[in-house]
Amino acid sequence: MKINNCQKGFSLIEVSIVTAIVLLIAVIGIPTIGSYVVENKVPKVGEEITRFVLQMRVNASTASSTPYQGVTTANLANMMVDSSVLSVHTDGEVRHGLGAQGEIQIAAIEGGAGFAVNLDRVNHAACPGIASVLQRVADKITVGQDAAGGQVIKDETTVYSALAVEAACAKGDSNHFSFVTY
Protein backbone atom coordinates (compact mmCIF):
# COMPACT_ATOMS: atom_id res chain seq x y z
CA MET A 1 0.00 0.00 0.00
CA LYS A 2 1.37 3.37 -1.12
CA ILE A 3 0.78 6.53 0.87
CA ASN A 4 0.50 9.62 -1.28
CA ASN A 5 1.86 12.64 0.58
CA CYS A 6 1.47 15.14 -2.27
CA GLN A 7 0.44 18.62 -1.28
CA LYS A 8 -2.79 19.59 -3.04
CA GLY A 9 -2.87 23.36 -2.26
CA PHE A 10 -1.32 26.24 -0.38
CA SER A 11 -1.33 26.53 3.35
CA LEU A 12 -2.83 29.54 5.09
CA ILE A 13 0.66 30.69 6.09
CA GLU A 14 1.92 30.63 2.48
CA VAL A 15 -1.10 32.60 1.25
CA SER A 16 -0.69 35.12 4.09
CA ILE A 17 2.99 35.67 3.31
CA VAL A 18 2.32 36.22 -0.41
CA THR A 19 -0.54 38.61 0.41
CA ALA A 20 1.69 40.59 2.78
CA ILE A 21 4.40 40.89 0.13
CA VAL A 22 1.90 42.07 -2.51
CA LEU A 23 0.47 44.66 -0.10
CA LEU A 24 3.94 45.91 0.78
CA ILE A 25 4.82 46.33 -2.90
CA ALA A 26 1.51 48.16 -3.49
CA VAL A 27 2.07 50.54 -0.56
CA ILE A 28 5.54 51.40 -1.84
CA GLY A 29 4.69 51.43 -5.55
CA ILE A 30 1.38 53.29 -5.81
CA PRO A 31 2.72 56.75 -4.81
CA THR A 32 5.64 56.30 -7.18
CA ILE A 33 3.32 55.33 -10.01
CA GLY A 34 1.09 58.34 -9.24
CA SER A 35 4.07 60.72 -9.49
CA TYR A 36 5.19 59.03 -12.70
CA VAL A 37 1.73 59.49 -14.26
CA VAL A 38 1.70 63.19 -13.30
CA GLU A 39 5.22 63.71 -14.70
CA ASN A 40 4.17 62.15 -18.00
CA LYS A 41 1.27 64.61 -18.37
CA VAL A 42 3.52 67.66 -18.01
CA PRO A 43 4.76 67.95 -21.64
CA LYS A 44 1.26 67.63 -23.10
CA VAL A 45 -0.31 70.10 -20.64
CA GLY A 46 2.58 72.51 -21.21
CA GLU A 47 2.17 72.17 -24.97
CA GLU A 48 -1.56 72.98 -24.79
CA ILE A 49 -1.01 76.03 -22.57
CA THR A 50 1.88 77.21 -24.77
CA ARG A 51 -0.37 76.89 -27.81
CA PHE A 52 -2.98 79.05 -26.05
CA VAL A 53 -0.42 81.72 -25.07
CA LEU A 54 0.99 81.87 -28.60
CA GLN A 55 -2.52 82.07 -30.08
CA MET A 56 -3.34 84.99 -27.79
CA ARG A 57 -0.09 86.74 -28.79
CA VAL A 58 -0.77 86.27 -32.50
CA ASN A 59 -4.33 87.56 -32.17
CA ALA A 60 -3.42 90.50 -29.90
CA SER A 61 -4.12 93.94 -31.30
CA THR A 62 -0.85 95.74 -32.00
CA ALA A 63 -2.68 99.07 -32.23
CA SER A 64 -3.63 99.02 -28.56
CA SER A 65 -1.67 99.35 -25.33
CA THR A 66 -4.10 96.86 -23.79
CA PRO A 67 -4.13 94.00 -26.33
CA TYR A 68 -5.24 91.37 -23.80
CA GLN A 69 -8.17 93.24 -22.31
CA GLY A 70 -11.03 90.77 -21.91
CA VAL A 71 -8.89 87.60 -22.00
CA THR A 72 -10.46 85.09 -19.60
CA THR A 73 -10.64 81.40 -18.83
CA ALA A 74 -13.53 81.21 -21.31
CA ASN A 75 -11.03 81.86 -24.13
CA LEU A 76 -8.97 78.89 -22.99
CA ALA A 77 -12.09 76.75 -22.60
CA ASN A 78 -13.21 77.57 -26.15
CA MET A 79 -9.80 76.69 -27.56
CA MET A 80 -9.44 73.47 -25.52
CA VAL A 81 -12.94 72.07 -25.93
CA ASP A 82 -11.61 69.19 -28.06
CA SER A 83 -8.39 68.73 -26.10
CA SER A 84 -7.51 65.22 -24.99
CA VAL A 85 -5.19 66.64 -22.31
CA LEU A 86 -7.08 69.45 -20.59
CA SER A 87 -10.65 68.84 -19.51
CA VAL A 88 -13.25 71.54 -20.02
CA HIS A 89 -16.33 71.29 -17.80
CA THR A 90 -19.81 72.53 -18.65
CA ASP A 91 -19.45 75.47 -16.24
CA GLY A 92 -16.37 76.69 -18.18
CA GLU A 93 -13.85 75.38 -15.65
CA VAL A 94 -10.63 73.99 -17.17
CA ARG A 95 -8.75 71.23 -15.33
CA HIS A 96 -5.09 70.46 -15.97
CA GLY A 97 -4.63 66.96 -14.47
CA LEU A 98 -1.29 67.78 -12.82
CA GLY A 99 -2.82 67.44 -9.36
CA ALA A 100 -6.11 66.53 -7.74
CA GLN A 101 -8.85 68.86 -8.99
CA GLY A 102 -6.23 71.25 -10.41
CA GLU A 103 -7.67 74.18 -12.33
CA ILE A 104 -6.40 76.72 -14.83
CA GLN A 105 -7.59 80.32 -14.68
CA ILE A 106 -6.79 83.01 -17.22
CA ALA A 107 -7.07 86.69 -16.33
CA ALA A 108 -6.08 89.96 -17.97
CA ILE A 109 -3.68 91.98 -15.82
CA GLU A 110 -2.72 95.65 -15.69
CA GLY A 111 -5.86 96.65 -17.56
CA GLY A 112 -5.16 94.22 -20.39
CA ALA A 113 -1.48 95.01 -20.97
CA GLY A 114 -0.78 91.35 -20.21
CA PHE A 115 -2.47 88.20 -18.99
CA ALA A 116 -1.78 85.57 -16.37
CA VAL A 117 -2.17 81.82 -16.68
CA ASN A 118 -2.73 80.51 -13.15
CA LEU A 119 -2.47 76.81 -12.33
CA ASP A 120 -3.53 75.75 -8.86
CA ARG A 121 -3.25 72.45 -7.00
CA VAL A 122 -0.18 71.35 -8.99
CA ASN A 123 1.56 68.23 -7.68
CA HIS A 124 5.20 68.57 -6.67
CA ALA A 125 6.14 65.93 -9.27
CA ALA A 126 5.02 68.33 -12.02
CA CYS A 127 6.58 71.51 -10.60
CA PRO A 128 9.96 71.73 -12.34
CA GLY A 129 8.63 70.26 -15.57
CA ILE A 130 5.67 72.59 -16.11
CA ALA A 131 7.77 75.63 -15.18
CA SER A 132 10.52 74.58 -17.60
CA VAL A 133 8.07 74.14 -20.45
CA LEU A 134 6.20 77.41 -19.86
CA GLN A 135 9.19 79.59 -18.99
CA ARG A 136 9.80 79.95 -22.73
CA VAL A 137 6.54 81.87 -23.21
CA ALA A 138 6.19 83.55 -19.80
CA ASP A 139 7.73 86.89 -18.90
CA LYS A 140 7.16 86.36 -15.17
CA ILE A 141 6.71 83.16 -13.13
CA THR A 142 5.76 82.86 -9.48
CA VAL A 143 5.39 79.68 -7.43
CA GLY A 144 3.72 79.48 -4.05
CA GLN A 145 1.28 77.63 -1.86
CA ASP A 146 -1.65 79.91 -2.74
CA ALA A 147 -2.70 82.55 -5.24
CA ALA A 148 -1.94 85.41 -2.84
CA GLY A 149 1.80 85.38 -3.35
CA GLY A 150 4.75 83.20 -3.95
CA GLN A 151 8.38 83.20 -4.90
CA VAL A 152 9.34 84.94 -8.13
CA ILE A 153 11.15 82.38 -10.28
CA LYS A 154 11.51 84.48 -13.41
CA ASP A 155 11.05 88.14 -14.28
CA GLU A 156 13.05 90.95 -15.88
CA THR A 157 15.66 90.78 -13.07
CA THR A 158 15.53 87.08 -12.13
CA VAL A 159 16.95 84.43 -14.44
CA TYR A 160 14.88 81.23 -14.57
CA SER A 161 16.23 78.31 -12.55
CA ALA A 162 14.64 74.85 -12.39
CA LEU A 163 16.37 74.31 -9.04
CA ALA A 164 14.64 77.40 -7.64
CA VAL A 165 11.28 76.01 -8.81
CA GLU A 166 11.96 72.67 -7.17
CA ALA A 167 12.93 74.39 -3.91
CA ALA A 168 9.79 76.56 -3.98
CA CYS A 169 7.40 73.62 -4.45
CA ALA A 170 5.86 71.76 -1.52
CA LYS A 171 5.00 68.06 -1.39
CA GLY A 172 1.53 67.16 -2.56
CA ASP A 173 -1.09 68.89 -4.70
CA SER A 174 -0.72 72.30 -3.08
CA ASN A 175 1.39 74.37 -5.45
CA HIS A 176 0.15 77.46 -7.31
CA PHE A 177 1.84 78.78 -10.46
CA SER A 178 1.32 82.11 -12.16
CA PHE A 179 2.73 82.56 -15.67
CA VAL A 180 2.46 86.17 -16.84
CA THR A 181 2.77 87.25 -20.48
CA TYR A 182 2.96 90.80 -21.84
C-alpha positions as CSV (number, residue, x, y, z in Angstrom):
1,M,0.0,0.0,0.0
2,K,1.4,3.4,-1.1
3,I,0.8,6.5,0.9
4,N,0.5,9.6,-1.3
5,N,1.9,12.6,0.6
6,C,1.5,15.1,-2.3
7,Q,0.4,18.6,-1.3
8,K,-2.8,19.6,-3.0
9,G,-2.9,23.4,-2.3
10,F,-1.3,26.2,-0.4
11,S,-1.3,26.5,3.3
12,L,-2.8,29.5,5.1
13,I,0.7,30.7,6.1
14,E,1.9,30.6,2.5
15,V,-1.1,32.6,1.2
16,S,-0.7,35.1,4.1
17,I,3.0,35.7,3.3
18,V,2.3,36.2,-0.4
19,T,-0.5,38.6,0.4
20,A,1.7,40.6,2.8
21,I,4.4,40.9,0.1
22,V,1.9,42.1,-2.5
23,L,0.5,44.7,-0.1
24,L,3.9,45.9,0.8
25,I,4.8,46.3,-2.9
26,A,1.5,48.2,-3.5
27,V,2.1,50.5,-0.6
28,I,5.5,51.4,-1.8
29,G,4.7,51.4,-5.5
30,I,1.4,53.3,-5.8
31,P,2.7,56.8,-4.8
32,T,5.6,56.3,-7.2
33,I,3.3,55.3,-10.0
34,G,1.1,58.3,-9.2
35,S,4.1,60.7,-9.5
36,Y,5.2,59.0,-12.7
37,V,1.7,59.5,-14.3
38,V,1.7,63.2,-13.3
39,E,5.2,63.7,-14.7
40,N,4.2,62.2,-18.0
41,K,1.3,64.6,-18.4
42,V,3.5,67.7,-18.0
43,P,4.8,68.0,-21.6
44,K,1.3,67.6,-23.1
45,V,-0.3,70.1,-20.6
46,G,2.6,72.5,-21.2
47,E,2.2,72.2,-25.0
48,E,-1.6,73.0,-24.8
49,I,-1.0,76.0,-22.6
50,T,1.9,77.2,-24.8
51,R,-0.4,76.9,-27.8
52,F,-3.0,79.0,-26.1
53,V,-0.4,81.7,-25.1
54,L,1.0,81.9,-28.6
55,Q,-2.5,82.1,-30.1
56,M,-3.3,85.0,-27.8
57,R,-0.1,86.7,-28.8
58,V,-0.8,86.3,-32.5
59,N,-4.3,87.6,-32.2
60,A,-3.4,90.5,-29.9
61,S,-4.1,93.9,-31.3
62,T,-0.9,95.7,-32.0
63,A,-2.7,99.1,-32.2
64,S,-3.6,99.0,-28.6
65,S,-1.7,99.3,-25.3
66,T,-4.1,96.9,-23.8
67,P,-4.1,94.0,-26.3
68,Y,-5.2,91.4,-23.8
69,Q,-8.2,93.2,-22.3
70,G,-11.0,90.8,-21.9
71,V,-8.9,87.6,-22.0
72,T,-10.5,85.1,-19.6
73,T,-10.6,81.4,-18.8
74,A,-13.5,81.2,-21.3
75,N,-11.0,81.9,-24.1
76,L,-9.0,78.9,-23.0
77,A,-12.1,76.7,-22.6
78,N,-13.2,77.6,-26.2
79,M,-9.8,76.7,-27.6
80,M,-9.4,73.5,-25.5
81,V,-12.9,72.1,-25.9
82,D,-11.6,69.2,-28.1
83,S,-8.4,68.7,-26.1
84,S,-7.5,65.2,-25.0
85,V,-5.2,66.6,-22.3
86,L,-7.1,69.5,-20.6
87,S,-10.6,68.8,-19.5
88,V,-13.3,71.5,-20.0
89,H,-16.3,71.3,-17.8
90,T,-19.8,72.5,-18.7
91,D,-19.4,75.5,-16.2
92,G,-16.4,76.7,-18.2
93,E,-13.9,75.4,-15.6
94,V,-10.6,74.0,-17.2
95,R,-8.7,71.2,-15.3
96,H,-5.1,70.5,-16.0
97,G,-4.6,67.0,-14.5
98,L,-1.3,67.8,-12.8
99,G,-2.8,67.4,-9.4
100,A,-6.1,66.5,-7.7
101,Q,-8.9,68.9,-9.0
102,G,-6.2,71.2,-10.4
103,E,-7.7,74.2,-12.3
104,I,-6.4,76.7,-14.8
105,Q,-7.6,80.3,-14.7
106,I,-6.8,83.0,-17.2
107,A,-7.1,86.7,-16.3
108,A,-6.1,90.0,-18.0
109,I,-3.7,92.0,-15.8
110,E,-2.7,95.6,-15.7
111,G,-5.9,96.7,-17.6
112,G,-5.2,94.2,-20.4
113,A,-1.5,95.0,-21.0
114,G,-0.8,91.3,-20.2
115,F,-2.5,88.2,-19.0
116,A,-1.8,85.6,-16.4
117,V,-2.2,81.8,-16.7
118,N,-2.7,80.5,-13.2
119,L,-2.5,76.8,-12.3
120,D,-3.5,75.8,-8.9
121,R,-3.2,72.4,-7.0
122,V,-0.2,71.4,-9.0
123,N,1.6,68.2,-7.7
124,H,5.2,68.6,-6.7
125,A,6.1,65.9,-9.3
126,A,5.0,68.3,-12.0
127,C,6.6,71.5,-10.6
128,P,10.0,71.7,-12.3
129,G,8.6,70.3,-15.6
130,I,5.7,72.6,-16.1
131,A,7.8,75.6,-15.2
132,S,10.5,74.6,-17.6
133,V,8.1,74.1,-20.5
134,L,6.2,77.4,-19.9
135,Q,9.2,79.6,-19.0
136,R,9.8,80.0,-22.7
137,V,6.5,81.9,-23.2
138,A,6.2,83.5,-19.8
139,D,7.7,86.9,-18.9
140,K,7.2,86.4,-15.2
141,I,6.7,83.2,-13.1
142,T,5.8,82.9,-9.5
143,V,5.4,79.7,-7.4
144,G,3.7,79.5,-4.0
145,Q,1.3,77.6,-1.9
146,D,-1.7,79.9,-2.7
147,A,-2.7,82.5,-5.2
148,A,-1.9,85.4,-2.8
149,G,1.8,85.4,-3.3
150,G,4.8,83.2,-3.9
151,Q,8.4,83.2,-4.9
152,V,9.3,84.9,-8.1
153,I,11.2,82.4,-10.3
154,K,11.5,84.5,-13.4
155,D,11.1,88.1,-14.3
156,E,13.1,90.9,-15.9
157,T,15.7,90.8,-13.1
158,T,15.5,87.1,-12.1
159,V,17.0,84.4,-14.4
160,Y,14.9,81.2,-14.6
161,S,16.2,78.3,-12.5
162,A,14.6,74.9,-12.4
163,L,16.4,74.3,-9.0
164,A,14.6,77.4,-7.6
165,V,11.3,76.0,-8.8
166,E,12.0,72.7,-7.2
167,A,12.9,74.4,-3.9
168,A,9.8,76.6,-4.0
169,C,7.4,73.6,-4.4
170,A,5.9,71.8,-1.5
171,K,5.0,68.1,-1.4
172,G,1.5,67.2,-2.6
173,D,-1.1,68.9,-4.7
174,S,-0.7,72.3,-3.1
175,N,1.4,74.4,-5.5
176,H,0.1,77.5,-7.3
177,F,1.8,78.8,-10.5
178,S,1.3,82.1,-12.2
179,F,2.7,82.6,-15.7
180,V,2.5,86.2,-16.8
181,T,2.8,87.2,-20.5
182,Y,3.0,90.8,-21.8
